[in-house]
Amino acid sequence: MRSLTQRERKGGGFSLVELLVTIVLAGIIFAAMVPLFVTALQKTSGDNFRVTSNNILQDRIENIRLLAGTAAGYASVTGPNLMSPSPNPIGDGRFGPTYYLTGSTKPYTMTYTVVDGPQVAYKTATVAVSWTESGHTITKSMTTNVKDPTADTNTSVTGGTPTWSPDPNGYSITASFKNWTQVVTAGHNPWGVVIVYKSGTPTPTVTVTVSPTKCPASASSPTVMWTGLPGGPAITYTVTCHSTYIDATSPAFHLLKNARLKFDTHPGGS
């Protein structure tokens, strides 16, 4: 009888030693998985930071464009004005040196740089956002050109019809780049930056490629320029930039004054 009872107890469950071994093994497995969970959490957090920074940059760029839509607003678009702490003197508090997510006490650091264009009435505004991630400071930026709304001038004849008076010295087109080193160099076909204009009546118009094609010469002169170009509403220009990553063509435009274009040579990259 005693022997039968002992056998029944042995077959009815786990012993204390078996339970302890199971617990130890489970603890080892969970401990090994902790770094995986931590890495996944850090990656998710980093992705959230990047998405948020892109949204912040896009919002600030759009607000700068809106602000520059009037003569007074355009004049107020300067680095010091945009960097002024809250309450910011311009833009109804939309700018300033910091940005907080709703419900968060951790700020994004904002910087604004505004540079006047050398030839036409425009400004180049750069917005940068920085944050700390895993002990490292990360910075992303975005740039836009804003035009003086009062820059276009027309003269009027009797009856109020606007007229355009050409410059006898011609006009210039300047092309700048997100990264001038990415513009393809001589030896490629096509290469560099090509400017084309269409003119003449009646249609079809005559297409002319301005020669020679160009590409940046050095780090000290990272832009290209064509001078002495004919202008007027009868001539339509386009400019194409051939880079390592993309061929980008500007919208068609009339050259009524000196023009400046900027090409993104690597969309989404550096």
C-alpha positions in Angstrom: 0.0 0.0 0.0 2.7 2.5 0.9 4.7 1.7 -2.3 1.6 2.3 -4.4 0.9 5.7 -2.7 4.4 7.0 -3.4 4.1 6.0 -7.0 0.8 7.9 -7.3 2.4 11.0 -5.8 5.3 10.9 -8.2 3.1 10.8 -11.3 0.7 13.5 -10.1 2.8 16.8 -10.5 6.2 18.5 -10.6 8.8 18.3 -7.9 10.2 21.4 -6.2 13.5 20.9 -8.0 11.8 20.8 -11.4 9.9 24.0 -10.6 13.1 25.8 -9.5 14.9 24.7 -12.7 12.0 25.9 -14.8 12.0 29.3 -13.1 15.8 29.7 -13.5 15.6 28.9 -17.2 12.7 31.3 -17.8 14.7 34.0 -16.0 17.7 33.4 -18.2 15.5 33.6 -21.4 13.8 36.8 -20.3 17.1 38.4 -19.3 18.5 37.6 -22.8 15.4 39.2 -24.4 15.6 42.4 -22.5 18.3 44.0 -24.8 16.1 43.2 -27.8 13.2 45.0 -26.2 15.4 48.0 -25.3 16.8 48.3 -28.8 13.3 48.1 -30.3 12.1 50.8 -27.9 15.1 53.1 -28.7 14.5 52.6 -32.5 10.8 53.4 -32.2 11.7 56.5 -30.1 14.2 57.7 -32.6 11.7 57.3 -35.5 9.2 59.3 -33.5 11.8 62.1 -33.0 12.6 62.2 -36.7 8.9 62.3 -37.8 8.2 65.0 -35.3 11.3 67.0 -36.4 10.2 66.8 -40.1 6.7 68.1 -39.1 8.2 71.0 -37.1 10.5 72.0 -40.0 7.7 71.9 -42.6 5.5 73.9 -40.3 8.1 76.6 -39.7 9.0 76.8 -43.4 5.3 77.2 -44.4 4.9 79.9 -41.7 7.9 81.8 -43.0 6.5 81.7 -46.5 3.1 83.0 -45.2 4.8 85.7 -43.2 6.8 86.9 -46.2 3.7 87.3 -48.3 3.3 91.0 -47.4 5.9 93.8 -47.6 5.9 94.3 -43.8 6.2 90.6 -43.2 9.0 90.2 -45.7 11.0 92.9 -44.0 10.5 91.2 -40.6 11.9 87.9 -41.8 15.3 88.1 -40.2 17.3 85.6 -38.1 17.1 87.7 -34.8 13.4 88.2 -35.2 12.6 84.6 -35.8 14.9 83.5 -32.9 13.3 86.0 -30.4 11.9 84.1 -27.4 8.2 83.9 -26.7 6.2 86.0 -26.9 7.8 86.3 -30.4 7.4 89.7 -31.9 6.4 88.3 -35.3 4.2 85.5 -36.6 1.8 85.4 -33.6 4.2 83.3 -31.5 4.8 80.7 -34.3 8.6 81.1 -34.0 11.2 81.3 -31.2 14.2 79.2 -30.0 12.3 76.2 -28.6 9.4 73.9 -29.4 7.5 71.7 -27.0 5.3 68.7 -27.9 1.9 68.8 -26.2 2.3 67.3 -22.8 6.1 67.1 -23.0 8.7 69.1 -21.0 11.5 68.1 -23.3 12.1 70.9 -25.9 13.3 70.8 -29.4 15.9 73.5 -30.0 15.2 75.8 -33.0 17.6 78.0 -34.9 16.8 80.3 -37.9 19.3 81.7 -40.4 18.2 84.3 -43.0 20.5 85.4 -45.8 19.7 88.1 -48.4 20.0 87.1 -52.0 22.9 88.8 -53.9 21.1 89.8 -57.1 17.3 89.7 -56.8 14.9 90.8 -54.0 14.7 87.5 -52.1 15.9 85.9 -48.9 17.1 82.4 -48.2 15.7 81.2 -44.8 17.1 78.0 -43.1 15.3 76.4 -40.2 17.2 73.8 -38.1 15.8 71.7 -35.3 17.9 69.8 -32.7 17.1 67.2 -30.1 19.0 64.8 -27.8 18.7 61.1 -28.5 20.6 58.4 -26.6 23.0 61.0 -25.3 23.7 62.5 -28.8 22.5 65.7 -30.3 20.9 65.3 -33.7 20.1 68.3 -36.0 18.0 68.4 -39.1 17.4 71.5 -41.3 15.2 72.7 -44.2 15.7 75.7 -46.5 13.3 77.9 -48.5 13.6 81.1 -50.7 11.1 83.9 -50.1 10.6 86.7 -52.5 10.0 90.4 -51.7 6.3 90.9 -52.8 7.2 94.5 -53.8 10.1 93.5 -56.0 8.2 93.3 -59.3 7.9 96.8 -60.8 6.0 97.7 -63.9 5.7 101.1 -65.7 2.4 102.2 -67.1 1.4 104.0 -70.2 -1.8 106.0 -70.9 -4.8 103.9 -70.1 -3.1 101.9 -67.3 -1.7 99.0 -69.5 1.5 97.6 -67.8 4.5 97.5 -70.0 8.0 96.0 -69.6 11.2 97.7 -70.5 14.1 95.4 -71.3 17.6 95.9 -69.8 20.0 96.6 -72.7 22.7 94.7 -70.8 20.5 91.6 -70.6 19.7 89.5 -67.5 21.3 86.8 -65.5 20.2 83.4 -64.2 22.1 82.0 -61.2 21.7 78.3 -60.1 22.6 77.1 -56.6 22.4 73.6 -55.2 21.7 71.7 -52.0 25.1 70.0 -52.5 27.2 71.3 -55.4 29.5 68.2 -55.4 26.5 66.1 -56.5 26.2 67.9 -59.8 27.6 65.6 -62.5 30.8 66.8 -64.1 32.3 66.8 -67.6 32.4 63.5 -69.3 28.8 62.6 -68.6 26.1 63.1 -71.2 24.2 65.1 -70.3 26.2 66.8 -67.6 26.1 69.9 -65.4 23.4 72.5 -65.6 21.7 73.2 -68.9 19.6 76.3 -69.7 17.2 76.3 -72.6 14.9 79.0 -73.9 12.1 79.0 -76.5 11.3 82.1 -78.6 10.0 83.3 -81.9 6.7 83.6 -83.7 4.6 82.1 -85.0 4.7 78.7 -83.4 6.4 76.3 -83.3 9.0 78.3 -81.5 12.7 77.9 -81.9 14.4 76.0 -79.0 17.9 77.3 -78.1 20.3 75.7 -75.7 22.6 78.3 -74.1 26.2 77.1 -74.5 28.3 76.0 -72.9 26.6 73.8 -70.3 28.0 74.4 -66.8 28.7 72.8 -63.5 30.2 74.2 -60.2 33.8 75.0 -60.4 34.9 74.8 -56.8 33.9 74.9 -53.2 34.5 78.7 -53.1 32.1 79.2 -56.1 29.4 76.6 -55.7 26.9 78.3 -58.1 26.7 78.8 -61.8 25.6 81.9 -63.6 24.6 82.9 -67.1 24.7 86.6 -68.0 23.6 88.9 -70.8 20.5 86.8 -71.5 17.6 88.2 -73.5 14.4 88.7 -71.6 10.7 89.5 -72.0 7.3 87.8 -72.1 8.0 86.3 -75.5 10.9 84.1 -74.3 10.4 81.1 -72.1 13.3 79.7 -70.0 13.8 76.3 -68.3 16.9 75.2 -66.4 17.8 71.5 -65.8 20.3 70.3 -63.2 21.8 66.8 -63.8 23.0 65.4 -60.4 24.3 62.0 -59.3 20.8 61.2 -57.9 18.2 63.0 -60.0 17.6 65.2 -63.1 15.6 68.2 -62.0 14.0 70.8 -64.3 12.7 74.1 -63.2 9.2 75.3 -64.1 9.1 77.4 -67.3 9.5 81.1 -66.6 9.9 84.5 -68.3 13.1 86.5 -67.6 11.8 89.9 -66.7 14.7 90.5 -64.3 17.6 88.7 -62.8 16.6 85.2 -61.6 17.9 82.7 -59.1 17.1 79.0 -58.8 18.0 76.4 -56.2 18.1 72.7 -57.0 17.7 69.8 -54.5 20.4 67.4 -55.9 19.5 64.6 -53.5 15.9 64.6 -52.4 15.6 63.0 -49.0 19.3 62.8 -48.6 22.3 65.0 -47.7 
